[in-house]
Amino acid sequence: MRAAVIDEYGGPEQLQVREVEDPRVGPDYVLVRVHAASLNPVDYKIVAGNLDAAFPVVWPLIPGWDVAGEVIGTGPAVRHVEVGQPVYGYARKDLVGTGSWAEQVALPARAVAPAPADLDPVAASCLPLAGMTAWQALVEDLEVGRGDTLLIHAATGGVGHLATQIALARGARVIGTCSEPNHDFLRELGGEPVSYGEGLAERVREVAPDGVDAVADFAGGGALDASDEVLGTPERVVSILDPQAAKERGGTYVFVRPDVDHLAALAELADAGQLMPHVQSVHDLEAVRDAVEEASGGKVRGKVVLRVP
């Protein structure tokens, strides 16, 4: 099969698309013909070597954790998906190196589920990592629901734009920080935009005089410090980038984990028309360097996706 591969850490220039061995399928694994794979910050951080201390790797290394495609093989212990079925998943494994930027990927059964029926593979591939991050932060940890006013930092990014929709589907009101060019986009999602930076608390008070009930930090960089003045319950915070700040407040640091039930919940929302990933751009696998350049540029609205012909 063809795959995007690195032989050593570095920038996008290290990525080469070449022939590699087909993946093996263990008893608890699902073999997927990849149709699309979205990019996440963790992917290009792995390419750069910035997460070498956190993840054991195998070489040559194929990046990529998000995938949507079709089942072409299953291990004997797998029962919840079958050959020929459209699926999507979060291809995180114990070792990093046999990821989804390829024509085929083998996923642990715990990390794959039937794909949303109403999304094409490009859109579906945007949901697993970012969508489960948002789900686990808002539903499991913050228990966001009807009557809540939620402040989301980086509300138009890869995780944030999905979190906005999930919170709204659960009956919450969403106030979101984003740059001014993204204000209209957030309004289209149903959120209420405020610009980040100095004076944030005052701007939040202008739209929510009584403050907010919970804060989801998908931005880092002191976002929780800026939220303290408007949060009524200090411990009702989550962060995906600042574990110390979240824990100091009695809140939670969220590192996403694979979960078939959470993938099913996201698919249900998508099929109900309540969750639609925003795709900023689509690149063919052969243009993986361009995709990484764009995704790591810091100005992504939604997701950048690799399409695998």
N, C-alpha and C positions, 0 to 999 in steps of 0.2 A: 504494500500500500504506500501511498504518498503521505507525507506528514511534514509539518513545520518543526524543525529540529535545531537545537543548539548543542554544540560540543564544549562550550565554555561560557561562563557568564559574560555579560556585556550589554551593549545597546541593541536596538533592533537589527543592526547590521550583522549580528551573530546568527540571526535566523536564516536557515536554509530550508527550502522545500525539496525533499528528495525521497527516494525509495527506502523504506525500512521494513523490518519483519512485521507480519500481521500479528495482532495481539492474541494471546492465549486466553482461553475461557475456563476459569475454575468452576467448581461446583456451585458457588454462590454468586456467580457473575452473569452479566447480560452483555452480549456482543451487539453493538449498535453500528449500523451504517450511518455515518455522520452526514447530515444535510446542512447544519448550521451550528456555529459555536460562537457565543458572544464573549467579549473581552471584559475582564474585571481588573481593578488595580492590582490584586494579588498576582495576576498572571505576569504583567510586565515587571513587577517587583521580583518575582522568581527569576525571570530572564536576566535581570540586572544583577542577581546574586544578593539582593538586599535581605532575603529571608533564609539564607543558607543556614543560619544558626537555629532556625525554627523547624525546618523540614528536611528530613533525610531524602536524598535524591539518587536517581540512577541515571547513568549516561550511556548514550546520548539522550538528551532530555527533550521530550515533547510536552510543551505547555498546554494549558487549557483545562478548565474545570466545568464550564457550562456546555451543554450539548442538547440538540434536538435531532432526531432521526428515526430510523426504523430498525426494529429488532431483526437480526440475522442469525442469532444463535443464543442459546441459554444453557447454563449449567443444570445438572439434574436436580438441584435443590430449589430451583426458581419456579414459582407457580403463578405469580401475580401478573406477569406479562408473557407474551408468546411471540413466536416468529411471525413477521409480517406486520406487527402492530406499531403504529406511530408512538414514540415515547420521548420523554425529555428527562434530564437528570443533571446531577451535580457530581462530577467525576472525581471527587476527592478520595484518595486512597492513602494507605499507610506510607507509601513511598511516592514522591513526586517524580514524574518522568515519563509516564505513559498516558498523556492527557488527550484532550479532545480536538486539538488543532491537527486533525488527521482524517483520513477517509474512513477509518474505523476506530472505535474505542471500546474497551471492555470496562464495564462499570460494576461495582458491587451492587447486589440486588437492593440493598438498603437505600441506594442513591438514585434509583430510576423508577419512573411511574408512567402510566398512560398520559400522553400529551393532551393539552387542551384541544378539544375538537374544533373550536372556532378560531384558532391561531395557526398561521403557517409556521414552518420550522424556524424561519428567521426570528419572528416575534417570540415563539415559544422558547427559543434558546436564551432569551434575555431574562427569563424568570427564575431559574433554579437558585443560583447563589444569591443574587440580589433580592429576589422575592422571598426566599426563606429567611434571609437576614431580617428583612422588614417584618415578616410574620412573627418570627421568634421574639423580636424586640417589642413589637406592639401588642401582640395577642398573649404570648406567654408571660412576658416580664412586666409590661406596663398595664396589661389587661384593659386596653383602651376600648371604650364602648360608648353607647348613646349618652349624650349629655356632657361628655368630656370635651375640653378645649385642649388640643395638642399643639405644641410648638415643635416643628421639625426643622432642624438645621440641615442645610443643603437639600432643600425639598425638591429640586429639579434634577438631581444627579441620578446615577444608576440605581441606587437603593432608595433615595428620597422620593423620586416620582412614583415608585411603586408603593412605598409606605403611605404617601398621601392618599392614594386610591384605596388602599386597604383600610386606613383609618376612616375615611368617608363612608366606605361600605359598611362599617360597623357602627355608623351613626354619630361619629365624632365630628367636631369642628376642627379644621386644620389651618393653622397659621404657619407659614413657611418662610425661612430665610433663603434668599437667592439674589443673584445680581439683577440689576434693573432690566437688562435685555430678556430675562427669563420670567418677568412678572406676568406677562400675558399668558405664557404657557402654563404657569401655575394656576392662574385664574381659570383657564380652560379645563384643568383637571378638577377644579372645584375648591382649590385652596385659596387662602388670602395671603398675598405676598407682602413681606417686609424686607427692606435691604439690610444686609448684615453690616457689621462694623460699629464704630463708636455711636452711642445713642440708641442702641438696639432696644433696650428696655423701654425707653420713651415711645419708640415707634410701635412696639407691641401693645403698650398701654393705650395707645390711640385707638386701636381696633378691638382690644380686649381690656377694658378698664379694671376688671376684677382679676386680671392675670390669667395664667394657664394652669391646667391640672396636671400636665405631664410634659416632659421634654425628651425628644429623641435626637441624639447627636450623631449625625452622619457626616460631620465636617471636621471635628477636632479643632485644634488651634485655639483652645480657650473658649469654645462655644458654650460650655456649661457655666463657666464664670459669668459670661454675659447674660445667662438666663436666670441667675439666682434671684434677682430682684422681682421677677414676674411669676416665679413658680410657687404655688401655694403649699405643695407637699414636697419638701426637699429630696426625699428618698425616691420619688417617682421619676427617676431619670434612667436612661440607658445611653450608652455610647458604644460605637464600634471602633473607635480610634483612640480613646483616652481612658484606659481602664482605671488609672489612679483617681482621676477626677470623678468618675462615676462612683467608685467605691467609697471615696471620702464623703460622699453625700448619702451613702446608704443605698445607692442604686446598683445597676448591673452593667457589667461589660459583656457584650454579645459577640461571640465568635461562632459563626453559623455552623451547624452540623447537618449532615444528611438526614432526611426523614421522609419516608414515603407518604405518611399521612399529611404532612405539610405541603408536599408537592400536589397531592390530591386536592387539598383545600385551595391552593392557588389556581389549579385548573378549573375548579368549580366557580371561583370568582370570575375568571376569564370567560368562561362559557356563559356566565350570567350577564356579561357586558359590563362588569364592574372593575375589571382590571385589564388594562391594555398597555403593554410596554411601548415606550417611544424609542424608535430606532433612528439614530442620527445618521448612520451610514452603513453600507454593506460593502465588503471587500471580498474578492475571491481569495482562496487559500494562497495562491501564488503571490498575492500582494500583501502578505502578512506583515511585512516590514512597515508598509504604509499604514496599516490598521493600528499597529502598536504605536507608531509615531502620533497618530491622531488621538488614540485613547489616552495616551500618557501626557497629552498637551495641556490638560487642566481645564478645558473649556467644553466638556462633553455634556450635552443635554440628553439624558437617557442612556442609550447603549450603542456601542460600535460592535458590528457583527462580522464574522468570517462566514462566507458561504462556501460549501464544499461541493463542487459539481459532481 
